[in-house]
Amino acid sequence: MGDMLKGRVAVITGAGNGLGRAHALDMAAQGAKIVVNDIGTSAFGEGKTSSAADAVVDTIKKNGGQAVACYDSVATDEGAKQIINTAVDKFGKIDILVNNAGIIRGSFIYSITPDDWDQMIKVHLYGTFYCTRHAAPLMKEQKYGRIINTSSHNGLGMKGGVAYSAAKEGITGFSRAVARDMAEFGVTCNVIRPIAAWRGAPIKIKEFEENRPADVAVLVTYLASEAADNINGQIFEVYNGHVGIFEEPPPVKHILYKPGSFTPEELAGLIPENLTRGKTREGFLRVLPFDLTLPKKD
């Protein structure tokens, strides 16, 4: 075991499987006390069981670490409050919050139901907001904290994933603002766009299977440590053997300029020849190096 997080208390949501589980195990191995939060749903957000969180807690304890399970839902403000209170009640404080919980429901804009939209936004975006809202005052008071939020490359746009893309890119913008709100209090907030094997994949995807959740967890553990004190408001991509950082803010690639205002007719001639040359209605750049379709419940 290491000691990068010795004496720290971490809350990790969605920690029963996948990325969350890897974060919990890696942080525990570095000395953190862990609140393993997971309500035990399917990838679609259906059902509930305590077994997933319990199994992770058992593993941490067998490896000599300290952990407690929490089964409250991030999708309600009261549930999030209970999650954060679990850390305070069991371990006396909260130093680290990893917002990782999520579900998967794919739909096109012309067929998505309000219920699927609501469930995706509630778990991903509201869940991140709710937990951060309750953790932030405690971190502000103690003048220390680390918040790591889970976005996705597909926040940049994904066919058949309107709710997922909206939620994930919402998390990115939210995190930029949180970083600015909390910086003066010794608290950082950063974002990861991870690539790793996940339980909701409709088919086995070679590029996903080659990347393990543990490959992502090492970056999250570092960002959660005192060693990352100068890193705030940043967005990282991470997978096996790869850690990258996105330029903030995204640069403007080309500019049209003239003194005064343009007319619509002028733009109709200038934009296709300058700003959008070679672009087509369906010619989107991939945000991942492979095609991915989110699974649907039915």
Disulfide bonds with the S-S distance in Angstrom:
none
